[in-house]
Amino acid sequence: MKIVDMARKDDGQDAMVSEPSPYPCGLRISLNKEDLGKLGIDELPDLGTQVAFYVCGEVVSTSESSEYGDSQCLGVQIQCMAQEELPADEEEEAQDAIKGGFKEAASKLYSKQK
């Protein structure tokens, strides 16, 4: 699965907002102290810190309309989640493992040498 940037293009329709975010408020989640505890987050990260989560949820609503142009909406109730490493960090760790002898160890383990 590929991670994609969910930013929307500025279409000028949100003129009432002083500093529009390219990310719609419908994609925002809020976690309270209990939620943070379940995820093992003891200290709040600094504002602007990138975080990664793996989430599973249930589709709870769908809608589709062509009255004012094609429109589709999907409602998902998040039911399970885990904090994950950022994709860039995972890639860096994988490269470090390869450089650190992973290939050599695998070669010894699976080679036909006795």
C-alpha positions as CSV (number, residue, x, y, z in Angstrom):
1,M,0.0,0.0,0.0
2,K,1.3,3.4,-1.0
3,I,1.0,6.4,1.3
4,V,-0.5,9.4,-0.5
5,D,-0.7,13.1,0.3
6,M,-4.3,14.0,1.0
7,A,-3.9,17.8,0.4
8,R,-6.6,19.3,-1.8
9,K,-6.0,21.8,-4.5
10,D,-6.9,25.4,-3.7
11,D,-10.1,26.1,-5.6
12,G,-10.7,29.5,-3.9
13,Q,-14.0,28.4,-2.4
14,D,-12.8,28.8,1.2
15,A,-12.4,32.6,1.1
16,M,-13.8,33.0,4.6
17,V,-10.8,31.2,6.1
18,S,-7.8,33.4,6.8
19,E,-5.1,30.8,6.3
20,P,-6.7,27.9,4.5
21,S,-5.1,24.5,5.1
22,P,-4.8,22.2,2.1
23,Y,-6.1,19.4,4.3
24,P,-9.8,19.2,4.9
25,C,-11.1,19.2,8.5
26,G,-12.9,15.9,7.8
27,L,-9.5,14.2,7.8
28,R,-8.5,15.4,11.3
29,I,-8.7,13.2,14.3
30,S,-8.4,14.1,18.0
31,L,-7.0,11.8,20.6
32,N,-7.7,12.4,24.3
33,K,-5.5,11.3,27.2
34,E,-7.1,7.8,27.4
35,D,-6.6,7.3,23.6
36,L,-3.0,8.5,23.9
37,G,-2.4,6.1,26.8
38,K,-3.7,3.1,24.8
39,L,-1.2,4.0,22.0
40,G,1.7,4.4,24.5
41,I,2.1,8.1,23.9
42,D,3.2,9.5,27.3
43,E,4.4,12.9,26.2
44,L,2.8,15.2,23.6
45,P,5.0,15.7,20.5
46,D,5.8,19.3,19.5
47,L,3.4,21.0,17.1
48,G,4.4,20.3,13.5
49,T,5.9,16.9,14.3
50,Q,5.1,14.3,11.7
51,V,3.5,11.1,13.1
52,A,2.3,7.9,11.4
53,F,-0.6,5.7,12.3
54,Y,-2.0,2.4,11.0
55,V,-5.8,2.5,11.3
56,C,-8.6,0.1,10.6
57,G,-12.2,1.1,10.5
58,E,-15.7,0.3,9.4
59,V,-17.5,2.0,6.5
60,V,-20.5,3.6,8.3
61,S,-21.9,5.8,5.5
62,T,-21.7,6.4,1.8
63,S,-23.4,9.0,-0.4
64,E,-23.3,9.8,-4.1
65,S,-24.9,12.7,-6.0
66,S,-24.8,14.1,-9.5
67,E,-27.1,17.1,-8.8
68,Y,-24.3,19.7,-8.7
69,G,-21.5,17.7,-10.4
70,D,-20.2,14.3,-9.5
71,S,-19.9,14.0,-5.7
72,Q,-19.1,11.0,-3.6
73,C,-18.5,10.7,0.2
74,L,-17.4,7.8,2.4
75,G,-17.7,7.8,6.2
76,V,-15.3,5.5,8.1
77,Q,-15.4,4.9,11.9
78,I,-11.9,4.3,13.0
79,Q,-12.0,1.2,15.3
80,C,-8.3,0.1,15.7
81,M,-5.1,2.0,15.4
82,A,-1.4,1.8,16.1
83,Q,1.4,4.4,16.0
84,E,3.9,3.5,13.3
85,E,7.3,4.7,12.1
86,L,7.3,7.3,9.3
87,P,7.8,5.7,5.9
88,A,11.1,7.5,5.5
89,D,12.3,6.2,8.8
90,E,11.4,2.6,7.9
91,E,13.3,2.9,4.6
92,E,16.3,4.3,6.4
93,E,16.3,1.4,8.9
94,A,16.0,-1.1,6.1
95,Q,19.0,0.4,4.3
96,D,20.9,0.4,7.6
97,A,20.1,-3.3,8.1
98,I,21.3,-4.1,4.6
99,K,24.5,-2.1,5.1
100,G,24.9,-3.7,8.6
101,G,25.4,-7.2,7.3
102,F,21.8,-8.4,6.7
103,K,22.6,-9.5,3.2
104,E,25.8,-11.3,4.4
105,A,24.0,-13.1,7.2
106,A,21.2,-14.2,4.9
107,S,23.8,-15.4,2.4
108,K,25.5,-17.5,5.0
109,L,22.2,-18.9,6.3
110,Y,20.8,-19.8,2.9
111,S,23.9,-20.7,0.9
112,K,24.7,-24.3,0.0
113,Q,28.1,-24.2,1.7
114,K,28.6,-26.6,4.6
